[in-house]
Amino acid sequence: MTITQLKYTLAVAEYQNFTIAAEHCFVTQPTLSMQIQKLEDELDAKIFNRAKKPIELTEVGKRIVEQAKVIVNESNRIIDIVHQQKGYVGGEFKLGIIPTIMPTLLPMFLKTFNKKYPKVQLILEELTTEEIVRKLIDGHIDAAIAATPLENELLKERVLYYEPFVGLIPETHALFQKDKIKIDDLDVDDLLLLEDGHCFKDSVINLCRTNKKSKNLHFQLESGSFDTLIKLSKDGLGMTLLPYLNTLDLNTEDKKHLRDFESPPPAREVSLIYHKSQLKMQLVEALKNTIDSVVRGAIAFSDVNIISPLRKHN
């Protein structure tokens, strides 16, 4: 039994296809099939039911795959131990970021991180929260940045900052005349929201559920981007809510439509997330420290009103 055989087995279990698994393992399909056959012969057990389309794990195969994940992860930890002992911060690091955070947070820290840790190959991927959870559990990304809490026992969450919500209100709307708005002012049937699959939409819905004026959750207009929501709102089709950092690049005219919430403002929690058995902790710490420093620096400027965990708890 070899680590390579176990890795091939995990690939087939994931993709349910020998050819696709071989492509992801960068070997030929006959080579991969032969190694898995050797493993099955050694164990005297069938891991896969090849008669099924797509290929399925046998009952014993399911247990073998679960143990194989542990063994492969532990084998990878050996390299991580050596890197930590040497104080080496480098290598490949795959980071997933949700779409409503990537455009605003990434430009704040990427240049600083690359300059401080030039030996790290940071591979970025824009993913939904659902995709992030799945890829973290399957080991396809090393960490992620998303709105939390996720309440998944396999994942660890470390808060980066709290980002207030800001209202964007058309001139024809009754709330446009207010200097500041309250949660009680919100009517969920009057809000333009992101389409399903965006966790920011869920955050807004949960916020509005506290408002007695919101009797149902029926939405006429939904969009996949904040830019579209802003345009629709300006056209008088309803108000919308934006994460604070998404308001910074608005032009002067658009900013006239912004309304802050009365203190304390509702906010979303943004966290760095990784598997509880994460191997590359020196890279996780490097990323966390970089983002922390950027957030603290941003708070020093009056026009950037994000809230750090330390400031929230003090």
Secondary structure, 3 states (H helix, E strand, C coil): CCHHHHHHHHHHHHHCCHHHHHHHHCCCHHHHHHHHHHHHHHHCCCCEECCCCCCEECHHHHHHHHHHHHHHHHHHHHHHHHHHHHCCCCEEEEEEECCCCHHHHHHHHHHHHHHHCCCEEEEEEECCHHHHHHHHHHCCCCEEEEEECCCCCCEEEEEEEEEEEEEECCCCCHHHHCCEECHHHCCHHHEEEECCCCHHHHHHHHHHCCCCCCCCCCCCCEECCHHHHHHHHHCCCCEEEEEHHHHCCCCHHHHCCEEEECCCCCEEEEEEEEECCCCCHHHHHHHHHHHHHHHHHHHCCCCCCCECHHHHHC
